Amino acid sequence: MVEPDIIIVGLHASPFSLTIPLRARHTQNPMRTIATIMLLATLALPLGEGAAFAPLDNKDLSALQAQATQGDTEAQNRLGELYAKGRGVPQDYTQARAWYEKAAEKGHPLAQNNLAELYFAGLGGPPDYVRAYMWVSLAAAHMQGEEKKQAEENLEDVAKRMSPAQVTEAKRLSEQCRTKKFKGC
């Protein structure tokens, strides 16, 4: 017997849909599956007018990579998003994590939040709730409106999965990171 699939459709105004086989629930850690769905949903949400990804040609991708390599945090975050989504490049969470980290260490709040989501879901490396909490708390401190609300909800979600000692350590790391202006976080 073939099991039906779960279909998630219409996240906000996006025509994005995601199909997840029910059998995946039995073969994976359920929390990782949920975290992955949350990450994919967050990455699929539009961030405002003009935020949709236009298809990239090699020239555009090369220009974006050059900007990112030169330290442009917007380009680094965008490149991280492209790798996370597999848009114009092969999907590669390790590369996504690396590019988000470069921008996050320069104080880019969206990159900090995106990096936190990868740490939370264990994409591009092992899950690390302490690092996820640290990065999302740093992001939330510099966001406004709906972005801030979402980051605060992410912070609550990760805190629920942590021990009190882990939360204390994450808060210590967050403060240390702020003090060092994100260097060596």
C-alpha positions, 0 to 999 in steps of 0.5 A: 500500500502506498502511503499518501503524502503531506502537502503544505501549500500557500505559505503566506502569498507564495505559490510554493508547495512542499510535499513530504512523504509520510514514510519519512516520519518513520525513517528520520528524527521527527524533530529534524523533519519538523526543523527542516520543514520550518527552515524550508518554509522560512526560506520560501517566504517572500521578504518583500517586493522584489525579493523573489529570486530571478533566475541567475545566469552565469554572469550574474552568479559570477558577479554575486560571488565576486561581491561576496568574496570582496566582503559584501554582506548582502551578497554573502547572505544572498549567496547563502540563500541560493545555496540553501535553496539550490537556486542557480547553484547545486543545493549545498547546506555546507556552502550556505552555512559558510556564506551565512557565517561570513555575513553573520560575523559582520553583523548582518541580522538576516544572515544571523537568523538564517545561520541559526536555522541551519544550526537548529536543523543540523543542515550543513553540519551537526545540529547545535542548539547553543549556536542556534540560540546565540545567532538567533538572539543576536539577529532578534536584537537588530531586527524590526517588525515581522522579522523580529517577531519571527526571530523571537519565535525561533528563539523560543523554539530552540530554547524549548529544546535546550537544558538550562545550562545550554541556555546559560551558555548560549546567552554567555556566547551571545554577550561575548559575541556582541562585545567582540562585535561578532569577531570570532563567534 
